[in-house]
């Protein structure tokens, strides 16, 4: 975590390619909605946030397939933790299938 002088936390206001609500980066430039909170690109409170990368140790990534029942957009992720709940194209809630693949 970046800290300024005297150990104070440095907050970021850089929202280029990030959700204005939950601060999560968009995976592609074509994403119009946040996959995690459903906020439309360019909308949100845009409050300052701590910009740091966390490192998580644990089991290998899991392949998940996300399908939008509204616009039929489908995508796969391969992450240990994936909280995708909304379609990045139309903002609708998605269905998720977890697959065990080697």
C-alpha positions as CSV (number, residue, x, y, z in Angstrom):
1,X,0.0,0.0,0.0
2,X,1.4,3.4,-0.9
3,X,1.8,5.8,1.9
4,X,2.8,9.4,1.9
5,X,4.8,11.3,4.4
6,X,4.3,10.4,8.1
7,X,2.5,7.1,7.2
8,X,-0.7,8.7,5.9
9,X,-2.6,6.8,3.3
10,X,-2.5,8.2,-0.2
11,X,-5.9,8.1,-1.9
12,X,-6.3,7.9,-5.7
13,X,-8.8,9.7,-7.9
14,X,-7.6,8.0,-11.1
15,X,-10.8,6.5,-12.6
16,X,-9.4,5.9,-16.1
17,X,-10.9,2.4,-17.0
18,X,-12.4,1.9,-13.5
19,X,-15.9,1.7,-12.1
20,X,-17.0,4.9,-10.5
21,X,-18.8,3.0,-7.8
22,X,-16.6,0.1,-6.6
23,X,-13.3,1.1,-8.2
24,X,-12.8,-2.2,-10.0
25,X,-11.0,-2.0,-13.4
26,X,-13.0,-2.8,-16.5
27,X,-11.6,-5.9,-18.3
28,X,-12.1,-4.5,-21.8
29,X,-12.7,-1.1,-23.3
30,X,-16.0,-2.5,-24.7
31,X,-17.4,-3.1,-21.2
32,X,-20.3,-0.6,-20.6
33,X,-21.2,-1.9,-17.1
34,X,-19.2,-3.0,-14.1
35,X,-19.3,-6.8,-13.8
36,X,-19.2,-6.6,-10.0
37,X,-21.7,-3.9,-9.1
38,X,-23.6,-3.2,-12.3
39,X,-22.8,0.5,-12.5
40,X,-22.7,2.0,-16.0
41,X,-19.3,3.3,-17.2
42,X,-18.9,6.9,-16.4
43,X,-21.4,6.8,-13.5
44,X,-21.0,6.5,-9.8
45,X,-19.8,8.7,-6.9
46,X,-16.1,8.7,-8.0
47,X,-14.9,9.0,-4.4
48,X,-11.2,8.8,-3.6
49,X,-10.0,5.2,-3.0
50,X,-6.9,3.3,-1.9
51,X,-5.2,2.1,-5.0
52,X,-3.3,-1.1,-4.2
53,X,-2.9,-4.6,-5.5
54,X,-3.5,-7.4,-3.1
55,X,-1.8,-10.8,-3.4
56,X,-3.9,-13.8,-2.5
57,X,-2.4,-17.3,-2.1
58,X,-4.6,-20.3,-2.3
59,X,-5.9,-22.9,-4.7
60,X,-5.5,-22.5,-8.5
61,X,-7.9,-20.3,-10.5
62,X,-11.3,-21.7,-11.3
63,X,-12.8,-21.4,-14.8
64,X,-16.2,-19.8,-14.8
65,X,-18.5,-19.2,-17.7
66,X,-20.9,-16.2,-17.3
67,X,-24.0,-16.0,-19.5
68,X,-26.3,-13.0,-19.8
69,X,-30.0,-14.1,-20.2
70,X,-30.9,-10.6,-21.5
71,X,-28.4,-10.0,-24.4
72,X,-26.8,-13.5,-24.7
73,X,-23.3,-12.1,-24.2
74,X,-21.0,-14.9,-22.7
75,X,-17.5,-14.7,-21.3
76,X,-15.1,-16.9,-19.3
77,X,-12.9,-15.9,-16.4
78,X,-10.1,-17.8,-14.8
79,X,-9.5,-16.4,-11.3
80,X,-9.4,-17.7,-7.8
81,X,-12.0,-15.2,-6.7
82,X,-14.6,-13.9,-9.2
83,X,-17.6,-12.0,-8.0
84,X,-19.0,-11.2,-11.5
85,X,-22.7,-10.7,-11.1
86,X,-23.6,-8.3,-14.0
87,X,-23.3,-8.3,-17.7
88,X,-20.6,-5.9,-18.9
89,X,-22.5,-5.2,-22.1
90,X,-26.1,-4.5,-20.9
91,X,-25.9,-4.4,-17.0
92,X,-28.4,-7.3,-16.4
93,X,-27.7,-10.0,-13.7
94,X,-25.9,-13.0,-15.1
95,X,-25.9,-16.8,-14.7
96,X,-22.6,-18.3,-13.8
97,X,-21.4,-21.9,-14.3
98,X,-18.2,-23.2,-12.6
99,X,-16.3,-25.8,-14.5
100,X,-13.5,-28.1,-13.2
101,X,-11.0,-28.2,-16.0
102,X,-7.3,-29.2,-16.0
